[in-house]
Amino acid sequence: MTHTFSVHVYYEDTDLAGIVYYANYLKFIERARTEWVREMGVDQAALKQDEGLVFAVRRVEADYLIPAKFDDDLTVETRVDAITGVRIMLTQEVKRGAQVLFVAQVTIVAITESGHPARLPAIIRRNLH
């Protein structure tokens, strides 16, 4: 299963050279994950309020391959590599057309509001298996 999310590069996303500032790729992939979870039917605000659970990034390994530029239309593709009871391992690619610009391996975990690890919500486990 691959989730796709569109991103348009605005001037504010770029540095003086007109290329996307490196930290903004992390924002792009975060937005894509948020929409992916929403499309699975998970209301993250309700999850926090009702069950005291939130999602956190545990690990990111990122490769910057080719720069994106001002006014580019990009696509973020998110796919699940593995899931356990407590974590989701994803690959996220930022593309311009078929060209891969950025790749990240991301590990997501569920935690309590006090920061302790928690089991992934059942709705997530059901939707990903």
Backbone as CSV, one residue per row, in Angstrom:
resi,resn,N_x,N_y,N_z,CA_x,CA_y,CA_z,C_x,C_y,C_z
1,MET,0.837,-1.181,0.000,0.000,0.000,0.000,0.887,1.252,0.000
2,THR,0.640,2.135,-0.927,1.374,3.396,-0.998,0.392,4.553,-0.908
3,HIS,0.683,5.477,-0.007,-0.125,6.690,0.119,0.605,7.808,-0.618
4,THR,-0.150,8.645,-1.336,0.429,9.742,-2.098,-0.120,11.068,-1.596
5,PHE,0.770,12.048,-1.450,0.416,13.382,-0.962,1.141,14.407,-1.831
6,SER,0.421,15.424,-2.277,1.007,16.457,-3.143,1.504,17.648,-2.330
7,VAL,2.635,18.200,-2.761,3.238,19.380,-2.129,3.661,20.339,-3.228
8,HIS,3.337,21.608,-3.060,3.840,22.642,-3.961,4.921,23.409,-3.214
9,VAL,6.040,23.683,-3.866,7.150,24.394,-3.227,6.928,25.903,-3.368
10,TYR,6.826,26.568,-2.229,6.663,28.014,-2.190,8.012,28.673,-1.913
11,TYR,8.066,29.967,-2.154,9.297,30.729,-1.917,9.789,30.531,-0.490
12,GLU,8.870,30.511,0.466,9.236,30.354,1.882,9.895,29.016,2.187
13,ASP,9.756,28.034,1.289,10.353,26.709,1.480,11.811,26.655,1.042
14,THR,12.279,27.724,0.397,13.599,27.682,-0.232,14.623,28.538,0.511
15,ASP,15.888,28.308,0.157,16.978,29.115,0.704,17.385,30.172,-0.333
16,LEU,18.484,30.848,-0.097,18.918,31.902,-1.009,19.229,31.408,-2.420
17,ALA,19.547,30.129,-2.540,19.852,29.566,-3.854,18.587,29.142,-4.611
18,GLY,17.420,29.272,-3.958,16.166,28.897,-4.608,15.866,27.411,-4.546
19,ILE,16.613,26.685,-3.701,16.341,25.255,-3.534,15.695,25.024,-2.168
20,VAL,14.963,23.923,-2.062,14.262,23.635,-0.819,15.271,23.450,0.304
21,TYR,15.056,24.186,1.381,15.886,24.088,2.582,15.739,22.680,3.153
22,TYR,16.839,22.068,3.547,16.861,20.646,3.888,15.835,20.245,4.947
23,ALA,15.611,21.077,5.956,14.672,20.724,7.034,13.226,20.693,6.550
24,ASN,12.939,21.372,5.454,11.565,21.402,4.960,11.110,20.054,4.398
25,TYR,12.047,19.216,3.972,11.661,17.875,3.545,11.024,17.118,4.707
26,LEU,11.532,17.338,5.917,10.941,16.680,7.090,9.520,17.174,7.328
27,LYS,9.273,18.456,7.071,7.907,18.984,7.167,7.010,18.354,6.111
28,PHE,7.520,18.223,4.901,6.724,17.631,3.825,6.316,16.198,4.166
29,ILE,7.266,15.406,4.660,6.934,14.011,4.959,6.046,13.908,6.202
30,GLU,6.168,14.842,7.132,5.273,14.870,8.297,3.840,15.146,7.852
31,ARG,3.658,16.114,6.980,2.315,16.406,6.462,1.727,15.179,5.773
32,ALA,2.547,14.490,4.995,2.076,13.298,4.292,1.647,12.220,5.281
33,ARG,2.414,12.019,6.353,2.031,11.015,7.357,0.732,11.402,8.054
34,THR,0.565,12.689,8.346,-0.666,13.154,8.994,-1.877,12.863,8.121
35,GLU,-1.777,13.149,6.830,-2.891,12.890,5.917,-3.133,11.396,5.738
36,TRP,-2.069,10.610,5.728,-2.171,9.155,5.619,-2.953,8.591,6.806
37,VAL,-2.611,9.028,8.010,-3.311,8.567,9.214,-4.769,9.026,9.185
38,ARG,-5.004,10.261,8.780,-6.370,10.778,8.682,-7.199,9.948,7.700
39,GLU,-6.597,9.611,6.549,-7.315,8.823,5.551,-7.597,7.399,6.022
40,MET,-6.852,6.920,7.023,-7.137,5.622,7.632,-8.309,5.708,8.610
41,GLY,-8.805,6.917,8.843,-9.932,7.085,9.760,-9.524,7.344,11.198
42,VAL,-8.270,7.717,11.413,-7.793,7.976,12.765,-7.844,9.479,13.028
43,ASP,-8.559,9.853,14.068,-8.626,11.242,14.524,-7.594,11.388,15.639
44,GLN,-6.448,12.005,15.309,-5.355,12.068,16.277,-5.710,12.897,17.508
45,ALA,-6.523,13.937,17.346,-6.945,14.733,18.507,-7.815,13.892,19.436
46,ALA,-8.730,13.118,18.865,-9.591,12.241,19.673,-8.776,11.137,20.330
47,LEU,-7.791,10.597,19.618,-6.926,9.566,20.171,-6.189,10.090,21.403
48,LYS,-5.725,11.310,21.317,-5.037,11.926,22.460,-6.011,12.159,23.609
49,GLN,-7.170,12.700,23.281,-8.150,13.019,24.322,-8.723,11.755,24.969
50,ASP,-9.105,10.768,24.154,-9.806,9.587,24.658,-8.884,8.527,25.247
51,GLU,-7.712,8.346,24.616,-6.824,7.266,25.039,-5.480,7.754,25.573
52,GLY,-5.240,9.066,25.479,-3.975,9.599,25.972,-2.777,9.183,25.150
53,LEU,-3.008,8.864,23.859,-1.921,8.415,22.985,-1.630,9.433,21.908
54,VAL,-0.355,9.575,21.597,0.092,10.397,20.481,1.166,9.620,19.730
55,PHE,1.417,10.028,18.495,2.471,9.405,17.695,3.727,10.260,17.772
56,ALA,4.862,9.591,17.765,6.140,10.296,17.799,7.106,9.632,16.830
57,VAL,7.961,10.448,16.250,9.029,9.914,15.407,10.137,9.434,16.325
58,ARG,10.492,8.173,16.183,11.561,7.575,16.997,12.901,7.673,16.282
59,ARG,12.844,7.568,14.935,14.084,7.551,14.167,13.800,8.013,12.745
60,VAL,14.744,8.768,12.178,14.692,9.153,10.766,16.085,8.993,10.178
61,GLU,16.150,8.323,9.045,17.384,8.265,8.264,17.037,8.870,6.904
62,ALA,17.711,9.952,6.552,17.334,10.708,5.358,18.475,10.788,4.357
63,ASP,18.118,10.667,3.078,19.065,10.832,1.977,18.539,11.919,1.049
64,TYR,19.343,12.955,0.881,19.019,14.065,-0.014,19.717,13.786,-1.334
65,LEU,18.939,13.489,-2.370,19.519,13.031,-3.624,19.635,14.136,-4.674
66,ILE,18.545,14.860,-4.891,18.488,15.907,-5.906,17.666,17.048,-5.320
67,PRO,18.087,18.305,-5.480,17.317,19.388,-4.859,15.991,19.677,-5.564
68,ALA,14.975,19.950,-4.745,13.724,20.508,-5.258,13.903,22.014,-5.303
69,LYS,13.123,22.664,-6.158,13.295,24.100,-6.370,11.967,24.839,-6.245
70,PHE,12.094,26.148,-6.110,10.921,27.011,-6.037,9.954,26.697,-7.173
71,ASP,8.677,26.591,-6.830,7.560,26.379,-7.750,7.428,24.951,-8.255
72,ASP,8.237,24.031,-7.748,8.091,22.622,-8.119,6.796,22.057,-7.540
73,ASP,6.213,21.131,-8.254,5.121,20.310,-7.733,5.712,18.954,-7.400
74,LEU,5.581,18.578,-6.147,6.186,17.353,-5.648,5.116,16.384,-5.180
75,THR,5.522,15.135,-5.067,4.673,14.100,-4.506,5.451,13.396,-3.411
76,VAL,4.794,13.181,-2.266,5.382,12.384,-1.194,4.674,11.033,-1.211
77,GLU,5.446,9.974,-1.388,4.905,8.621,-1.342,5.321,7.976,-0.036
78,THR,4.345,7.435,0.672,4.578,6.790,1.964,4.172,5.331,1.849
79,ARG,5.062,4.443,2.252,4.712,3.027,2.271,5.250,2.373,3.544
80,VAL,4.516,1.384,4.008,4.871,0.665,5.235,5.855,-0.437,4.886
81,ASP,6.971,-0.443,5.605,7.957,-1.516,5.449,7.712,-2.638,6.450
82,ALA,7.340,-2.267,7.678,7.103,-3.261,8.732,6.269,-2.623,9.830
83,ILE,5.556,-3.467,10.558,4.778,-3.002,11.695,4.880,-4.036,12.802
84,THR,5.052,-3.548,14.021,5.026,-4.412,15.204,3.905,-3.883,16.099
85,GLY,3.801,-4.415,17.272,2.782,-3.944,18.200,3.008,-2.522,18.673
86,VAL,4.253,-2.049,18.565,4.570,-0.728,19.113,5.199,0.244,18.118
87,ARG,5.530,-0.222,16.921,6.163,0.708,15.974,5.787,0.400,14.534
88,ILE,5.890,1.471,13.732,5.674,1.378,12.294,6.941,1.872,11.613
89,MET,7.491,1.081,10.713,8.650,1.479,9.945,8.176,1.796,8.520
90,LEU,8.493,3.005,8.074,8.027,3.514,6.790,9.192,3.911,5.906
91,THR,8.941,3.908,4.607,9.812,4.586,3.645,8.982,5.695,3.029
92,GLN,9.559,6.890,3.004,8.896,8.027,2.377,9.827,8.616,1.332
93,GLU,9.274,8.802,0.125,10.029,9.387,-0.976,9.364,10.678,-1.411
94,VAL,10.180,11.690,-1.639,9.700,12.928,-2.239,10.153,12.899,-3.693
95,LYS,9.170,13.071,-4.597,9.452,12.952,-6.026,9.006,14.200,-6.774
96,ARG,9.702,14.473,-7.857,9.274,15.458,-8.857,9.034,14.630,-10.113
97,GLY,7.771,14.384,-10.420,7.458,13.432,-11.477,7.934,12.061,-11.048
98,ALA,8.700,11.394,-11.913,9.239,10.074,-11.585,10.587,10.151,-10.876
99,GLN,11.154,11.351,-10.800,12.492,11.547,-10.239,12.439,11.592,-8.714
100,VAL,13.186,10.700,-8.052,13.250,10.663,-6.589,14.276,11.689,-6.119
101,LEU,13.806,12.634,-5.288,14.669,13.705,-4.790,15.180,13.447,-3.384
102,PHE,14.367,12.786,-2.579,14.640,12.621,-1.155,14.016,11.309,-0.707
103,VAL,14.741,10.553,0.122,14.217,9.304,0.671,14.500,9.285,2.166
104,ALA,13.486,8.874,2.930,13.660,8.752,4.382,13.080,7.435,4.868
105,GLN,13.809,6.791,5.775,13.274,5.663,6.512,12.885,6.232,7.880
106,VAL,11.622,6.055,8.240,11.074,6.684,9.437,10.460,5.611,10.322
107,THR,10.763,5.676,11.608,10.138,4.798,12.591,9.232,5.634,13.470
108,ILE,7.967,5.239,13.524,6.944,5.923,14.308,6.543,5.018,15.464
109,VAL,6.340,5.616,16.641,5.865,4.873,17.805,4.688,5.608,18.417
110,ALA,3.907,4.873,19.181,2.845,5.484,19.977,3.392,5.673,21.380
111,ILE,3.080,6.817,21.971,3.503,7.078,23.342,2.337,7.688,24.120
112,THR,2.425,7.569,25.441,1.448,8.220,26.298,1.822,9.688,26.390
113,GLU,0.908,10.486,26.928,1.203,11.918,27.064,2.394,12.174,27.980
114,SER,2.714,11.209,28.846,3.879,11.369,29.729,5.158,10.860,29.069
115,GLY,5.044,10.371,27.809,6.236,9.978,27.068,6.592,8.512,27.141
116,HIS,5.763,7.703,27.770,6.046,6.271,27.868,5.549,5.537,26.620
117,PRO,6.270,4.497,26.198,5.844,3.737,25.025,4.474,3.098,25.261
118,ALA,3.719,2.962,24.171,2.390,2.357,24.246,2.168,1.482,23.016
119,ARG,1.255,0.563,23.142,0.884,-0.288,22.020,0.172,0.565,20.967
120,LEU,0.447,0.294,19.692,-0.230,1.019,18.615,-1.732,0.797,18.730
121,PRO,-2.525,1.817,18.443,-3.980,1.672,18.489,-4.451,0.551,17.551
122,ALA,-5.510,-0.143,17.970,-6.037,-1.265,17.194,-6.424,-0.865,15.779
123,ILE,-6.990,0.330,15.601,-7.411,0.770,14.253,-6.207,0.852,13.303
124,ILE,-5.077,1.271,13.823,-3.859,1.338,12.989,-3.397,-0.065,12.642
125,ARG,-3.305,-0.939,13.638,-2.852,-2.312,13.377,-3.769,-3.018,12.386
126,ARG,-5.087,-2.832,12.517,-6.046,-3.454,11.596,-5.855,-2.932,10.170
127,ASN,-5.700,-1.625,10.030,-5.586,-1.028,8.692,-4.279,-1.354,7.987
128,LEU,-3.261,-1.717,8.740,-1.946,-1.954,8.132,-1.623,-3.429,7.931
129,HIS,-2.447,-4.320,8.471,-2.193,-5.760,8.278,-3.058,-6.318,7.195
